Amino acid sequence: MADLVPRGVTGHAEEFLDAFRVLIVNGPRQSGKTTLLQELNAGRGGTYLTLDDGSLRAAAHADPVAFIAGGARPMMIDEIQRGGDDLILAIKAAVDRQGGRGQFVLAGSTRFLSTPSLSESLAGRAGILEVWPFAQEELAGSGKSFLVTAFEDPETLRTSVLAAYGRQDYFELICRGSYPEAVALRSEFTRDQWYRAYVQSIIDTDVREMARIDEPSSLRRLLGLAAASTVQEPNMAKIGSDLQLHRGTVARYLGLLETVFLVRQIPAWSRNLVARAVRRPKVHVTDTGLAAHLIGVDPDGLAARVSPARGPLVESFIVNEIAKQATWAPFRVGLHHWRVSQGAEVDLVLERNNGRIVGVEAKATESVKQDDFKGLATLRDTIGADFVHGFVFYTGPRSLSFGDRLTALPVSDLWDR
């Protein structure tokens, strides 16, 4: 199934290969990076190598200069984080010597250029893309990103169209997750086992190779705690007390989980850049299927009359879908959250480089009311003309106008409009 789904970032990948000496493709394991590299290789006639192969990895460590000397360009090296500092230095020397575009494609299951073990960042030589597990837009094949429409033509989203998805459909999608392998599995039991093995593999392989971890179980417990409190601003002192870890260790472990793409931190937004820097981020588990596995909830559990996980998982689902669309958008957009002390808040503030803003709120309810737009209205009135539109996503069936630049949308309008 994974081979048949066109990926949104393919266009940017082709563009970057023509523009940069090195293309870096980052993303979690099992997200489709290998398939993308093989597609690029088939079109460009290059060389594909993976450092998950023990013999190739040993050769790369033993003589990195010889390892990259042969083979047609572009040379595509998968799981590059397993090659070490000397291999990156050899690649840097090679691309500086040869000077051509599209010499290497390096795919990593960690944000490997930011790890302390590397002395070279390839700055000025590389374009960087992220490949995430499937977005619903990719699976639906719609080719119409909410993100682009929200900035460029938001009024079209106010037209009332009955959604093809219902509340239970959303809960099924949330608990299934979006990793290609998980999408292909039809049994909840086998999918649960897949997620269990996936987490163990990431922590036991990628994290252990990247950093010294005395107690891997503490990292697993932190990930479980992140899933149980997804969408919240982490209190390092309380988490440290709960896990019996120093708050500095908690911050380091959280950074490691972000480096291997298991969590994403959404920074606070403010027009004051200093205030933006010091406020706490929100933490989201990057795949709601993984989060549902970690906290032990299924679609029926989310649909129950009382479900503490429902609101947070719906919000994370929406945030993750928009974050994926941002990787192939034709413009750069930052994802933030906004909260005024003891006042208004907005789940997601999308900011383009030109200062234009779209606000997004997530509701796990089948109906919306004026109060649900309170934070968006405050943001609109605060920033004025730069506010493009504010949207409340909910599990109801149709789009509804709530006044000046404020609209309620079914969750499926993220991909199926």
Secondary structure by P-SEA (a helix, b strand, c coil): ccccccccaaaaaaaaaacccbbbbbbcccccaaaaaaaaaaacbbbbbbcccaaaaaaaaaccccccccccccbbbcccccccaaaaaaaaaaaaaacccccbbbbbcccccccccccccccccbbbbbbccccccccccccccaaaaacccccccccbbbbcccaaaaaaaaaacccccccccccaaaaaaaaaaaaaaaaacccccccccccaaaaaaaaaaaaaaccccccaaaaaaaacccaaaaaaaaaaaaaaccbbbbbbbbccaaaaaabbbbbbcccaaaaaaaacccccccccccccaaaaaaaaaaaaaaaaaaacccbbbbbbccccccbbbbcbbbbccccbbbbbbbbcccccccccaaaaaaaaaaccccccbbbbbccccccccccccbbbbcccccccc
